Amino acid sequence: MEPRATIRDVAAAAGVSPATVSLALNGRGTVKPETAERVAAAAEELGYRASRIARALRTSRTGTLALVLSSVEAASDRPEELSFDAYMHVIRAATATALHNDHRLLISPPLRSYQDLEDLAVDGAILCDTVPGDGQLEFCRRLDKPVVTIERDPDHPDHRWHVNSDNAQCMRVLLDHLHASGARRIALLTSGWGNAWTVDSLRGYLAWTQEHGLEPIVDAANGTAAELTACERAGVLLDGPRAPDAIIGLPERYAGEVMRAARARGLSVPGDLLVATGIDSIDARQGHPPVTALDLDPAEVGRAAVELLLSRIRGEDAEAPVTIPAVLRVRESSAFIGA
């Protein structure tokens, strides 16, 4: 393998000094146009590429972005998000968008300190699903790093640089569908994570049930319920004196757990119980039966988050926040009751 061409090689080929090569390739200084063209031609012929390290020292930029995983499951010390279909769509699209813009994307665990962020040596960060008290946005602000969040940060309502869906409205669309399918006792099985998606979805659910004069039935994994699995919690709902006729399992895998609980009690889906989920996934699409879900377009979320972060790094006043339209994917699990 031939050694990579250096700036001195380009200088020798073009008949100029290394300093002139640097000025010409970076568009700085007062290099004559004909000299700049000669330098560019020599660089292209030799296959010269500027060192990222050298560029970082010169511009204080590394050409690297960080995508910081959610702190939701940080206590487990396992990257749970990498097993979620939606997060993988975000990561793939964000990576492709970064590469298209000549940047690398670094996948990082949740930030636990300012030092964690400083050690990454990135130009900016995308924080996924921050939760109250995790401090991650504050770490970025303290170090003056451009930052974008996927979903708004609950602790910083002034931070407009985020990408999200209209979660409360999405929940209304899902509830309208279940109501039109005949459901009158619609339960929400959710988590106590406290991220904006969870909180806003719950807010939309409570507002909708109040407007329709229906009893809110919510299991948010609070108190003793937090010690139970999603399947066990769904079973508690189904065993109650006024069992629901529909259950929304909000997080990605909850709908499958609801159907497990229903089958264990001899209930059919959708014959006896309608089931839906707040986020689409391969599990929902390939379920038995396939599960009605809100498609939040996570790939577009990932793409938009990188584009917004790059705008911040460039100092542009891009429009924010960015709201990504969602689509309700109606499937067999929520067919009309009695149909």
N, C-alpha and C positions, 0 to 999 in steps of 0.2 A: 504493500500500500504506500503510495507516495505521500510525503508529509504535506500537511495543509499549508496553503500559501499564507504568508504573513504580510503585514502592512509594508515591510521592507521590500518584499518581493515585488509588490505592486509599484512601489516607489521606483525601484530599479528599472522595471519594465516601462514605466511611463516617463522616466528621466526626470523625476522630481524628488523632493525630500519627503520622508515619512509624514512630516507635519502637514505638507501640502495635500498628501493623500487623505489624511484625516479630515482636513477642512473641506476638501472637495466632496468626499463621500457623505459628509454630514450637512452639507449645504451651508456651511458657516464661513465667515471671513470674506476675503475679496479675491478669490481665485478666478482667473480669467475663464470665460466660457469654454474656450478651445482647450485649455489645460484640464478643466473639469471633465470634458468629454474624453480626453486622452486617458485620464485616470480611470474613469468608469469603464472604458473599453478594456484596459489592462486588467482591472479587477474581475470583469466578467470572463475574460479569456483564461485567467489563472484560477477561477472558481473561488475567489477570495470572499470570506464571510467574516464580518466583524465579530469579535468575541463578545458574548453576552456579559461577561464579567467586566470587561473594559467599558462596555456601553453603560453598565450599571454605575460604575464609578464616575463616569462623565455626566450622566443624566439623572442619577439617583433613582433610576428605574431598572427593574430586573426583567421585565417582560413576563412576569409570572403573577397569576391571580390565585387566590385561595377560595375554595368552596368548603365552608366549614359545616360539618354535619350537625344535625339537631342535637341539642342538649337534653332532649326529652328522655332518652334512654342512657344518658351518660353514666348513671349510677351502676349500670350493669357491666361497664368496662368492655362491652362488645359493640361493634359497629352495626347495630340492629338495622339502621337505615339501608344498609347495602343489601338487605334481603327483601326490602319493600319495592314493589314494582314501580310505584310512582317516583320514588327517589332515584331509581336507576334511570328512568326516562329523563329526569332533571339533570343527572350527572352526564349522561351521554350527550344531550343537546348542549349543555354548557361547555363541555369539552370541545365539541365540534365548532362551536361559535368562537371560543377562545383561539383555537388553532387557525380558524379562518382569518382572524384578526392578528395573526403572528404573535400570539401569547400562549404560554403554557398554563395549564390548570392543575393546581395542587389540591388534592382531597385531604382535608384535615379533620381530626377529631375535634370535639368542642373545645373552645378556648377556656382555660381555667385561670389564666393570669395574663398580665400585660406581656410578660416574657414569652409566653407561648406564641403570641402574635409577632413579637419582634424577631423571634427565632425563625419564623417562616420566611422572612426576607421577601415579602411580596409587595406588589404595587397597590393592592386593594383586596378586599375580602367580600364574599357573599356569605351571609349567615342564614342558615336554614332553620325556620321554626324556633326562634328564640322564645324563652319562657321567662316569667317574672323572676327577677333576682339572679339570673345567670351572669349578668355583667358583661356579656360579650360585646354589645354595641358600645358600651362605655370604654372598653379596652381599645377599640378602634379609634374612638374619638380622642382618647387620651394621647395616642400615638400619632394623631392626625392622619390616619389612613382612610382613604375613600372607602365607604362601606355601603352595601346594598343588602337588604334583608328579603328573604322569601317569606311572605306574610309580614305584617306590621309587627314591630317590637312592642309588647304590652307595656313596658316600662318607659317608653319614649314616644308619646303621642306626637311630639314635634318632628319626629324623623319621617320625612315624606318619601325617602328613597327606598321604596319597597315595591315588590311585585306580588300580586295576589289575585284571588277571585273575589267576587262579591259574595262572601260566604253566607251571610244572613239571607240574601235573596236566593241563593242556590238552595238553601234549606226549604224556603217557601215553595220553590218549584217542585221539589221532591215531595213535600207534604201535599201540595195540590194534586199531584198525580195519585198518591195513595188514597187520598180522600175521594177522588173521582172513581177509583177502583173499588170503592165500597167500604174502606176502613174508617172506623169511628173511634177506635181506641188505639192510637198510634204511640208506641213507646220509642224513646230515644236511649239507646245503649251507647254510652260514650266513655271518655276517659277523664281523669282529673289532671291532665297534663298542664293546662293553663296557657297553651300557645294560642295565638290569635284565631287560627282556624277552628279550634275546639270551642273557644269562648264565643266567637261570632256565630257559629252554627247553632249553639245552644240558645243564644239570644234570639235568633230567627225562629227557632222552634217554639220558644215560650211566647213570643209575640203572636205567632200564627195560631197556636192553640187558644190563646186568650181571645183573639178576634173571632174565632169560629165557635166559641163557647164549649170547647172540649177540654177534658181533664188532661193536664200535662203528666206524663208518666216518664220520669227520668231516672236512670241509673248512671251516675257519673263517677262510679268507683270511689265514692267517699266513705269514710268510716270503715266498718267491717267489710263492706263490699270490695274494698281494695285488696283484700286477702284472697278473693275468689277469682277463678279464671273467668273469661268472658262467657264461656259455655255455661258455667255454674250460675253466673249472674243472669243470663238469659233464662235459665231454668227457674230461678226465683220469680222472675216476672211471669213466666208461663204458668207457674203453680199457684199464683195469687188468686184471691177470690174474684177479682175482675180482670182476668187475663187479657192482654192486648190482642187485637186482631191483626196488627202489623207492628213490626219492629225494624227500626233503622239502626243498624250496627255501623256507627260513624267511622271509626278507623278501618284501615284496609282489610284486616283479617277478621273483624268482628262478625260480618255477615255469615261466614262459614261456621263460626261458633254458634250463632243463633240457629242455623239449620241443623247442626248436630243436636242441640238441645231439643228442637222440635221433633226430630226423628226419634230421640230417646223416649219421647212421650206419645209416640204414635200419631203425631200431627203431620199432615202433609203441607208442603209448600208448592203452590200457592192455595191449595184447597181450603186449609184451615187457618193458614197464617201467611200474610204477605211479608216479604223480606226485601230490604234495600240497604244500600251502603252509601256513605258520603264521599267515597273516592273509588274510581274505577281501577281495576287491576286484572291481571291474568287469572287470578283466582275467581273473581266475579264473572269474567267472561266464560270461563270453563267450568263453572259450578254446576251442580246437579240439584235443581235446575240452574241455568245461568241467572245471575243476580242483577237486578236493576241498580244502576249506579250513576253518580254524578261524575262525568268526565271533566276534570279540572285542567286538562291539556298540560300535563307537567313538562312535556318537551318544550312547549312554547314558553312556559314559566322559566325554564333553564336558559333558553336563548335570550329572552328579554332581560333576565337578571344580569347576564354578562354584558349585553349591549348597554344597559343602564350604568353598570359599573365602569365600563370603558369611557362612557360620556363623562362621568365624574372625574376620572383620572385625567382626562383631557381638559378639564375645567369648563366643560359645556354645561349650560343650564337646560338640561333635558327635562321634558315634561314628566312629572312624577307626582303621586305613585302611578304605577302601571297596573291596570286591571285586565286580566285575561278572561275572556268569556268562557263559560262552562256550558256543557251540553248534557242533558239528561238522557242516558242510555236505558231505554225501557226494555226489560227482558222478562222471561217467563215467571220469575219469582214474584212479580207483582201483577199478575193477570187479575182480571175482575173476580171478586169473591162470588162464588156461586156460578161462575161461567163454565 
